[in-house]
Amino acid sequence: MKIKKVKLFINDNLKSNRVAREVKEKLEKNKFVIVDEGYDLAIAVGGDGSFLRMVKSANFNNNCYYVGINAGTLGFAQEVSVDEIDQFIELLKTADFKVEEIGVQEVVVKTKKETVRHFSINEIVIRDEALNTTELEVAVAGGLLEDFVGDGLLISTSFGSTAYNLSFGGSIVFNTFHTLQITPVAPLNSKAYRSLVNSVIVPDNMLITLVPKRNNGNLIVTVDGDNNFYESVLTIETVINRTIKILRMKDYNFIQKVNDKFLK
């Protein structure tokens, strides 16, 4: 797809607004059109949070490309650094870039009163509403995995494996593997309880089902950092069922980026 129409999603701070003005001027100088609707490319200017907000605002649309320009701190999701803006625009003009499709997690929360659907590109975290011990029956593709007891469960996409998941000892997974990763948060292990202490990685065609076992099913379900409070949850189901297209610089290397962002 030839890129002509661009929408900017700008973080609300001085640096992001300054960088966004520079990007807008250079795009328009190179005959790109800045629009609010019907865009070919969505650009997040800011940190990793701005990238998540952009994709959510675009309703996880697969008919456009997404990219981030890092005006934040870590910027793992942000592909382009500020000093690469000119190079980036040249790649747009010649369509000399890479495209990766990453999996989007669909989450269905069923309660006694309602059914609510969420989408996530990073992770969901399930915890007891009062932040007490969380007890969940965990099944994968209809088979019982465990009766989890601990602070909570985190389920991340491959794209989100380098985010919150990493803080709890989860595995780093290549973005292009469409997987979900079940990572325990402070699991309990004693004579009374046995929970897995390691992550379990599940392919995209397998449904993960969670059934709460205490506190009347009152849970906090955090989706890409946004907290949602639910009463009387019956089940939470999640699966990878769609993708979005991420634009990459032509020299993008996932392993090198892991080294640059986490080890240098």
C-alpha positions as CSV (number, residue, x, y, z in Angstrom):
1,M,0.0,0.0,0.0
2,K,1.4,3.4,-1.0
3,I,1.4,5.8,1.9
4,K,0.0,9.3,1.3
5,K,-2.3,10.2,4.2
6,V,-0.9,10.4,7.7
7,K,-2.4,11.0,11.1
8,L,-0.3,12.1,14.1
9,F,-1.1,10.9,17.6
10,I,0.8,13.2,19.9
11,N,1.7,12.8,23.6
12,D,0.7,15.8,25.7
13,N,4.1,17.2,26.7
14,L,6.5,19.9,25.4
15,K,9.0,17.5,23.8
16,S,6.4,15.5,22.0
17,N,4.7,18.6,20.7
18,R,8.0,20.1,19.5
19,V,8.9,16.8,17.7
20,A,5.4,16.5,16.2
21,R,5.7,20.1,14.7
22,E,9.0,19.1,13.1
23,V,7.5,15.8,11.7
24,K,4.4,17.6,10.4
25,E,6.4,20.2,8.6
26,K,8.7,17.7,7.0
27,L,5.9,15.4,6.0
28,E,4.0,18.2,4.3
29,K,7.2,19.4,2.6
30,N,7.5,16.0,1.1
31,K,3.8,16.0,-0.2
32,F,2.3,13.8,2.5
33,V,-1.2,14.9,3.7
34,I,-2.0,15.2,7.4
35,V,-5.5,14.0,8.1
36,D,-7.8,12.9,10.9
37,E,-9.7,10.2,9.1
38,G,-9.0,7.7,6.3
39,Y,-5.2,7.6,7.0
40,D,-2.7,5.2,5.5
41,L,-0.2,5.6,8.3
42,A,-0.7,6.4,12.0
43,I,2.3,7.9,13.8
44,A,2.6,8.1,17.6
45,V,4.9,10.8,18.8
46,G,5.9,10.2,22.5
47,G,6.8,7.2,24.5
48,D,5.5,3.6,24.5
49,G,2.2,4.7,26.2
50,S,1.5,6.9,23.2
51,F,1.9,3.9,20.9
52,L,-0.7,1.9,22.9
53,R,-3.1,4.9,22.9
54,M,-2.7,5.4,19.2
55,V,-3.6,1.7,18.3
56,K,-6.6,1.8,20.7
57,S,-7.8,5.1,19.2
58,A,-7.5,3.6,15.8
59,N,-9.7,0.7,17.0
60,F,-7.0,-1.8,16.1
61,N,-7.6,-1.2,12.4
62,N,-5.7,-3.6,10.1
63,N,-6.1,-1.4,7.1
64,C,-3.3,1.0,7.9
65,Y,0.2,1.0,9.2
66,Y,1.4,2.0,12.7
67,V,4.8,3.4,13.7
68,G,6.1,5.4,16.7
69,I,8.6,8.3,16.9
70,N,10.3,8.1,20.3
71,A,10.0,11.4,22.3
72,G,9.8,9.5,25.6
73,T,12.2,7.4,27.7
74,L,12.6,3.7,26.9
75,G,10.7,3.7,23.6
76,F,10.8,0.0,22.9
77,A,7.6,0.2,20.9
78,Q,8.7,3.4,19.2
79,E,10.6,2.5,16.0
80,V,12.1,5.9,15.0
81,S,14.4,8.0,17.0
82,V,14.3,11.8,16.8
83,D,17.6,11.9,14.8
84,E,16.2,9.4,12.3
85,I,13.2,11.5,11.2
86,D,14.7,12.6,7.8
87,Q,15.8,9.0,7.0
88,F,12.3,7.8,8.0
89,I,10.5,10.2,5.7
90,E,12.8,9.1,2.8
91,L,11.8,5.5,3.4
92,L,8.2,6.5,3.3
93,K,8.7,8.2,0.0
94,T,10.3,5.1,-1.6
95,A,8.2,2.6,0.4
96,D,11.6,1.1,1.4
97,F,10.6,-0.3,4.8
98,K,9.7,-3.5,6.5
99,V,6.2,-4.5,7.7
100,E,5.5,-6.8,10.6
101,E,2.1,-8.2,11.6
102,I,1.6,-8.5,15.4
103,G,-1.1,-10.3,17.2
104,V,-3.9,-8.5,19.0
105,Q,-5.4,-10.1,22.1
106,E,-9.2,-10.3,22.4
107,V,-10.5,-10.5,25.9
108,V,-14.1,-11.4,26.8
109,V,-15.3,-10.8,30.4
110,K,-18.5,-12.5,31.3
111,T,-20.3,-11.5,34.5
112,K,-23.7,-12.2,35.9
113,K,-25.0,-9.0,34.4
114,E,-23.0,-8.3,31.2
115,T,-20.4,-9.4,28.6
116,V,-17.7,-7.0,27.9
117,R,-15.0,-7.2,25.1
118,H,-11.6,-5.7,25.2
119,F,-8.6,-5.7,22.9
120,S,-4.9,-5.5,23.9
121,I,-1.6,-5.3,22.1
122,N,0.5,-5.6,25.3
123,E,-1.1,-7.5,28.2
124,I,-4.0,-8.0,30.6
125,V,-3.5,-8.5,34.3
126,I,-6.2,-10.2,36.5
127,R,-6.2,-9.5,40.2
128,D,-8.6,-9.7,43.2
129,E,-10.6,-6.5,43.5
130,A,-9.4,-5.8,47.0
131,L,-5.8,-6.9,46.0
132,N,-6.1,-10.0,48.3
133,T,-5.0,-13.5,47.1
134,T,-6.4,-14.2,43.7
135,E,-7.6,-17.8,42.9
136,L,-8.3,-18.7,39.3
137,E,-8.9,-21.9,37.5
138,V,-6.8,-21.7,34.3
139,A,-7.7,-23.8,31.2
140,V,-6.1,-23.8,27.7
141,A,-8.0,-25.2,24.8
142,G,-10.4,-26.8,27.2
143,G,-7.7,-28.6,29.2
144,L,-7.1,-27.7,32.9
145,L,-3.7,-26.1,33.3
146,E,-3.8,-25.2,37.0
147,D,-5.7,-23.8,39.9
148,F,-3.7,-20.7,40.3
149,V,-3.3,-19.0,43.7
150,G,-1.2,-15.8,44.1
151,D,-1.3,-12.1,43.6
152,G,-2.6,-12.4,40.0
153,L,-2.0,-13.5,36.5
154,L,-0.6,-11.6,33.5
155,I,-1.4,-12.7,30.0
156,S,0.8,-10.9,27.4
157,T,1.0,-10.9,23.6
158,S,4.4,-11.5,21.9
159,F,4.6,-7.7,21.3
160,G,3.9,-7.1,25.0
161,S,6.4,-9.8,26.2
162,T,9.1,-7.1,26.6
163,A,6.8,-4.9,28.7
164,Y,5.2,-5.6,32.1
165,N,5.6,-9.3,31.4
166,L,9.4,-9.0,31.6
167,S,9.2,-7.5,35.1
168,F,7.7,-10.7,36.4
169,G,10.3,-13.0,34.8
170,G,8.3,-13.8,31.7
171,S,10.0,-14.8,28.5
172,I,10.9,-12.4,25.6
173,V,9.1,-13.6,22.4
174,F,9.7,-12.4,18.9
175,N,7.0,-9.9,17.8
176,T,6.0,-11.9,14.8
177,F,5.1,-15.0,16.8
178,H,1.4,-14.7,17.5
179,T,1.3,-16.1,21.0
180,L,-0.1,-15.5,24.4
181,Q,2.0,-15.9,27.5
182,I,0.6,-16.8,30.9
183,T,2.9,-15.3,33.6
184,P,2.2,-15.8,37.3
185,V,2.4,-12.8,39.6
186,A,3.7,-13.9,43.1
187,P,2.3,-17.5,42.9
188,L,1.8,-19.3,46.2
189,N,3.4,-22.7,46.8
190,S,3.0,-24.5,50.1
191,K,1.4,-27.6,51.5
192,A,-2.0,-26.0,50.8
193,Y,-1.4,-24.5,47.3
194,R,0.6,-25.5,44.2
195,S,0.9,-23.0,41.3
196,L,3.2,-22.8,38.3
197,V,6.1,-20.4,38.9
198,N,7.1,-20.1,35.2
199,S,5.4,-18.7,32.2
200,V,3.4,-20.9,29.7
201,I,3.4,-19.8,26.1
202,V,0.3,-20.6,24.1
203,P,-0.2,-20.4,20.2
204,D,-2.7,-18.1,18.7
205,N,-5.4,-20.6,18.0
206,M,-5.8,-21.8,21.6
207,L,-8.4,-20.2,23.9
208,I,-7.4,-19.4,27.4
209,T,-10.2,-19.5,30.0
210,L,-10.0,-18.2,33.6
211,V,-12.7,-18.9,36.2
212,P,-12.5,-17.0,39.5
213,K,-12.7,-19.2,42.6
214,R,-13.1,-16.7,45.5
215,N,-14.4,-13.2,46.5
216,N,-17.6,-13.7,44.5
217,G,-15.6,-13.2,41.3
218,N,-14.9,-9.5,42.0
219,L,-11.9,-8.7,39.9
220,I,-9.7,-6.0,38.5
221,V,-8.9,-6.6,34.8
222,T,-6.1,-4.3,33.7
223,V,-5.9,-3.9,29.9
224,D,-2.8,-2.2,28.5
225,G,-2.6,-0.2,31.8
226,D,-6.3,0.7,32.0
227,N,-8.0,-0.7,35.1
228,N,-11.5,-2.2,34.8
229,F,-13.5,-3.3,37.8
230,Y,-15.9,-6.2,37.5
231,E,-18.4,-7.8,39.9
232,S,-19.5,-11.4,39.8
233,V,-17.2,-12.5,37.0
234,L,-18.1,-15.9,35.6
235,T,-15.3,-16.4,33.1
236,I,-12.6,-14.4,31.3
237,E,-11.6,-15.8,27.9
238,T,-8.8,-14.6,25.7
239,V,-7.3,-15.5,22.4
240,I,-5.3,-13.9,19.5
241,N,-7.8,-13.4,16.7
242,R,-6.5,-10.5,14.6
243,T,-3.3,-8.6,13.7
244,I,-2.2,-5.1,13.0
245,K,0.6,-3.9,10.7
246,I,3.7,-2.3,12.3
247,L,6.1,-0.3,10.0
248,R,9.8,-0.9,10.6
249,M,13.0,0.8,9.4
250,K,14.7,-1.5,6.9
251,D,17.6,-2.2,9.2
252,Y,15.3,-3.2,12.1
253,N,16.7,-6.1,14.2
254,F,14.6,-7.4,17.1
255,I,17.5,-9.0,19.0
256,Q,19.7,-5.9,18.6
257,K,16.8,-3.8,19.9
258,V,16.6,-6.0,23.0
259,N,20.3,-5.5,23.6
260,D,20.1,-1.8,23.0
261,K,17.1,-1.1,25.3
262,F,17.7,-3.6,28.1
263,L,21.4,-4.4,28.3
264,K,23.5,-1.4,27.1
